[in-house]
Amino acid sequence: MKAFLVLSAFLFCSVVYLRFARGTRPWAFFAGWLALLGALLPPLDEWAEAWLSDHMIQHEILMLIAAPLLVLARPQVALFALARGRARRLMGRALRSARNHPFGVFALHGLALWGWHTPPLYNAALAHEPLHLLQHLSFFGSAWVFWDALAHRRANYGAAAFYVFATSVHSGLLGALLFVAPRPWYAAHASAHDALADQQLAGLIMWVVGGAVLAVFALALMVAWLRDSETRALTHQQQIVFMAVVTVAVALAGCRDTYPVSAAATRGSVETGREKIRQYGCWTCHTIPGIAGANGTIGPPLDGLANRFYVGGHPNSPGQLAQFIRDPKSVREMSPMPNVGVSEKDAADIVAFLYTLH
């Protein structure tokens, strides 16, 4: 049913768009629809039924790829060409209202994102196909209105950059909550193999990958803001100050190596972990940034460990890494790493430190 609806909508919109919207960036229109089809049709749609991480990829494609591309294509040109009389006036009024109230569309998009990721609504959506379609429509529709309001040629691009940054903050927070949760949130995915690791990967996709994409959009909007000489006349000094402030803000939004974040994600102490690495002799086999004399070459270097997707042949997660430190052969039978008797608490502290290495 979902495949039939998506393909029917694609064919209808293509015919209408190509008939009425000449010269309005058809490459963006078809690229946006290609992203939609990839997100909502097999195999990704089938994988998303079982894996939360794949479901998260669906959501990110809908909100951060398909919606912005279709906004660039300006499909409303075709819609206005089809509409007549009262319908056209209502459409124009709704479009102007959304563009004149960016905070409202920002709040609407945030409400859709957080609301559908609450366990009751999420589980209900996966259990009932019409509700699942409504979930995807809410993500895509609210994102479309959001990006249209921010990218409109008369928009205040400085404010738009702020709203994109704010979106990266609250969506990153939701991703971080999924990542640090001690148990799976969603019963619909509870039967998946290692459901907690799957949820942690989904959280990282929203937190890190989604945050990076939003940071790029924020920078693009800032460039547009600085170039908009008709509405902004900045001095050279003001441009320098503005770019410095926003660069710091984007860096903070994308930063994953702060001690508080690492400690919250791993339930350990970063400073204690640094001491335990020396106590258990990890530094004799590995090169470890931040540990004096840790330049061993027996084991692999540990720089950038927090950004690795796999550790010991399994998805990189705090619990998995702690288990590997405590009993390497229980995770990877052929691992040459010895069991040195690391306690559960010490392993959590070591992981907390290692997760500061980006």
C-alpha positions in Angstrom: 0.0 0.0 0.0 2.7 2.4 1.0 4.7 1.7 -2.2 1.6 2.3 -4.4 0.8 5.6 -2.7 4.3 6.9 -3.0 4.7 5.9 -6.6 1.3 7.3 -7.5 2.1 10.6 -5.8 5.5 10.7 -7.6 3.9 10.2 -11.1 1.1 12.8 -10.4 3.5 15.4 -9.1 5.9 14.8 -12.0 3.3 15.4 -14.6 2.0 18.5 -12.9 5.4 19.9 -12.1 6.8 19.5 -15.6 3.7 21.0 -17.2 3.5 24.2 -15.1 6.9 24.7 -13.5 9.2 25.3 -16.4 12.7 26.6 -15.4 12.2 26.1 -11.7 15.1 23.7 -11.0 13.7 20.3 -12.1 17.0 18.7 -11.0 16.1 19.5 -7.4 12.6 18.2 -7.8 13.7 14.8 -9.1 16.6 14.6 -6.6 14.1 15.3 -3.8 11.7 12.7 -5.1 14.6 10.2 -5.5 15.4 10.7 -1.8 11.7 10.2 -0.9 11.5 7.0 -2.9 14.7 5.7 -1.4 13.5 6.4 2.1 9.9 5.0 1.8 10.3 2.1 -0.5 12.2 -1.3 -0.1 14.8 -2.2 0.9 15.2 0.6 3.5 11.5 0.6 4.4 11.6 -3.1 5.2 14.8 -2.8 7.2 13.2 0.0 9.2 10.5 -2.3 10.4 13.1 -4.3 12.4 15.9 -1.8 13.1 15.5 1.6 14.8 18.8 2.8 13.3 17.4 2.2 9.8 14.2 3.9 10.8 16.2 6.9 12.0 18.0 7.0 8.6 14.5 7.2 7.0 13.6 10.1 9.2 16.8 12.0 8.5 16.4 11.5 4.7 12.9 12.9 4.8 13.7 15.9 6.9 17.3 16.8 5.9 17.5 15.7 2.3 14.2 15.3 0.6 12.4 18.4 2.1 15.2 20.9 1.4 15.6 19.7 -2.2 11.9 20.0 -2.9 11.9 23.5 -1.4 14.6 24.4 -3.9 12.4 23.1 -6.7 9.6 25.5 -5.7 6.7 23.0 -6.4 4.2 25.6 -5.2 4.4 27.2 -8.6 2.7 24.2 -10.1 0.2 24.1 -7.2 -0.8 27.7 -7.7 -1.2 27.0 -11.5 -3.7 24.3 -10.7 -5.6 26.1 -8.0 -8.4 28.6 -8.8 -10.2 31.3 -6.9 -10.7 30.6 -3.2 -8.4 27.7 -3.1 -5.5 29.7 -4.6 -6.2 32.5 -2.0 -6.2 30.1 0.9 -2.9 28.5 -0.3 -1.3 31.9 -0.7 -2.4 33.0 2.7 -1.1 29.8 4.3 2.2 30.1 2.6 2.7 33.7 3.6 1.7 33.0 7.2 4.3 30.2 7.4 7.0 32.5 6.0 6.1 35.4 8.2 6.2 33.3 11.4 9.5 31.3 11.4 9.3 30.6 15.1 5.9 28.9 14.6 7.2 26.6 11.9 10.3 25.9 14.0 8.1 24.9 16.9 5.8 22.8 14.7 8.8 20.9 13.3 10.2 20.4 16.8 6.9 19.2 18.1 6.6 16.6 15.3 10.1 15.4 15.9 9.8 15.0 19.7 6.2 13.9 19.7 6.6 11.0 17.3 9.7 9.8 19.2 7.8 9.4 22.4 7.5 5.6 23.0 3.6 5.4 23.0 3.3 7.3 19.6 6.3 5.6 18.0 5.1 2.0 19.0 1.6 2.9 17.8 2.9 4.1 14.5 4.8 0.9 13.8 1.7 -1.2 14.8 -0.7 0.7 12.5 0.2 1.4 8.9 -2.1 4.5 8.5 -0.5 6.0 11.6 2.9 5.2 10.3 2.1 7.1 7.1 1.0 10.0 9.1 4.2 9.9 11.1 6.3 10.1 7.9 4.0 12.8 6.5 4.4 14.8 9.7 8.2 14.6 9.5 8.3 15.5 5.8 5.6 18.1 5.9 6.8 20.0 8.9 10.4 19.9 7.5 9.2 21.2 4.2 7.4 24.2 5.7 10.3 24.8 8.0 12.9 24.9 5.2 10.6 26.9 2.9 10.1 29.6 5.6 13.9 29.8 6.2 15.0 29.7 2.6 12.5 32.2 1.2 14.2 35.0 -0.7 12.8 37.6 1.7 13.7 35.7 4.8 16.0 37.1 7.5 18.9 34.7 6.9 20.5 35.6 10.2 17.4 34.5 12.1 17.2 31.5 9.8 20.7 30.4 10.8 19.7 30.8 14.4 16.6 28.5 13.9 18.7 25.9 12.2 21.2 26.0 15.0 18.4 25.7 17.5 17.1 22.7 15.6 20.5 21.1 15.7 20.6 21.6 19.5 17.2 20.1 20.4 17.4 17.3 17.8 20.9 16.5 19.1 19.6 16.4 22.6 17.0 13.8 21.5 19.7 11.8 19.8 21.9 12.0 22.9 19.0 10.8 25.1 18.5 7.8 22.9 22.3 7.1 23.0 22.7 7.3 26.8 19.4 5.5 27.7 20.2 2.4 29.8 17.5 0.3 28.1 15.6 0.3 24.8 12.7 2.8 24.5 10.6 1.1 21.9 8.8 -2.2 22.3 8.5 -2.4 18.5 12.2 -3.0 18.2 12.8 -4.9 21.4 13.0 -8.2 19.5 15.9 -7.0 17.4 19.3 -8.6 18.1 21.1 -6.2 20.6 18.3 -3.7 20.7 20.2 -1.3 23.0 23.2 -1.1 20.6 20.7 -0.5 17.7 19.1 2.3 19.7 22.5 3.8 20.5 23.4 3.8 16.8 20.1 5.5 16.0 20.9 8.1 18.6 24.3 8.7 17.1 22.8 9.1 13.6 20.4 11.8 14.8 23.0 13.4 17.1 26.2 13.4 15.1 25.2 12.9 11.4 22.0 15.0 11.6 23.9 17.7 13.6 26.6 17.9 10.9 24.1 18.3 8.1 22.3 21.1 10.1 25.7 22.8 10.7 26.3 22.9 7.0 22.9 24.5 6.4 23.5 27.0 9.2 26.8 28.1 7.6 25.1 28.4 4.1 22.4 30.6 5.6 25.1 32.7 7.3 26.9 33.2 4.0 23.6 34.3 2.4 23.0 36.6 5.4 26.4 38.3 4.9 25.9 38.6 1.2 22.4 40.1 1.4 23.6 43.7 1.0 20.0 44.9 0.4 19.0 44.1 3.9 22.3 43.9 5.8 25.1 46.5 5.6 27.8 45.1 7.9 31.2 46.6 8.5 34.2 44.5 8.1 34.6 44.3 11.8 31.0 43.2 12.3 31.4 40.4 9.8 34.5 39.2 11.6 32.7 39.2 15.0 29.6 37.6 13.6 31.5 34.8 11.9 33.6 34.2 15.0 30.4 33.9 17.2 28.7 31.5 14.8 31.8 29.4 14.2 32.0 28.9 18.0 28.3 28.1 18.2 28.6 25.5 15.4 31.7 24.0 16.9 29.9 23.7 20.3 26.9 22.1 18.5 29.1 19.5 16.8 31.6 19.0 19.6 31.5 15.5 20.9 34.7 15.4 23.0 33.6 17.4 26.0 34.1 15.7 29.4 30.5 16.2 30.6 29.1 14.6 27.4 31.4 11.6 27.7 30.8 11.1 31.4 27.0 11.2 30.8 27.2 8.8 27.9 29.3 6.2 29.7 28.3 6.6 33.4 32.0 6.9 34.2 34.6 9.4 35.4 37.0 10.8 32.7 39.8 11.7 35.1 39.5 8.4 37.0 39.6 6.6 33.7 42.8 8.4 32.8 44.4 7.1 36.0 43.1 3.6 35.5 44.6 3.4 32.0 48.0 3.8 33.6 47.2 1.5 36.5 46.2 -1.4 34.3 49.1 -0.8 31.8 47.0 0.0 28.8 49.6 2.6 27.8 52.3 0.0 27.3 50.5 -1.5 24.3 48.6 1.4 22.8 49.3 4.9 21.6 46.8 7.0 23.6 46.5 10.8 23.2 46.6 12.7 26.5 48.5 9.9 28.3 52.2 10.7 28.8 54.5 7.9 27.5 51.6 6.0 25.9 53.2 5.3 22.6 53.0 1.5 22.4 52.7 -0.2 19.1 51.6 -3.7 20.2 47.9 -2.8 20.0 46.2 -0.3 17.6 46.3 3.4 18.4 43.3 4.6 20.3 43.1 8.2 18.9 39.7 8.8 17.4 38.1 5.9 19.2 34.9 7.7 20.0 34.2 8.2 16.2 34.7 4.5 15.3 31.6 2.6 14.3 33.0 -0.8 15.3 35.2 -2.0 18.2 36.3 -5.6 18.4 34.1 -6.4 15.4 30.9 -5.1 17.1 29.1 -1.7 17.0 30.9 0.8 19.1 28.8 1.5 22.2 29.8 2.2 25.9 28.5 -1.2 27.1 30.2 -3.1 24.2 33.5 -1.3 24.7 33.4 -1.8 28.5 32.8 -5.5 28.0 35.7 -5.7 25.5 38.0 -4.1 28.1 36.9 -6.4 30.9 36.9 -9.7 28.9 38.2 -9.2 25.3 37.8 -12.8 24.3 34.1 -12.8 25.2 33.6 -10.2 22.5 36.2 -11.4 20.0 37.5 -14.9 20.5 40.7 -14.4 18.6 41.6 -11.1 20.2 45.2 -11.0 21.4 44.3 -8.4 24.1 44.8 -10.0 27.6 42.3 -10.1 30.4 43.9 -8.0 33.1 41.1 -8.1 35.6 39.5 -4.7 35.0 36.5 -4.2 37.3 33.1 -3.1 36.0 33.5 0.4 37.6 37.0 0.8 36.3 35.9 -0.3 32.8 33.2 2.4 32.8 35.8 5.0 33.9 38.2 3.9 31.2 35.5 4.1 28.5 34.6 7.6 29.7 38.1 8.7 29.0 38.4 6.9 25.7 35.1 8.5 24.6 36.8 11.9 24.8 39.2 10.9 22.0 37.9 12.2 18.7 
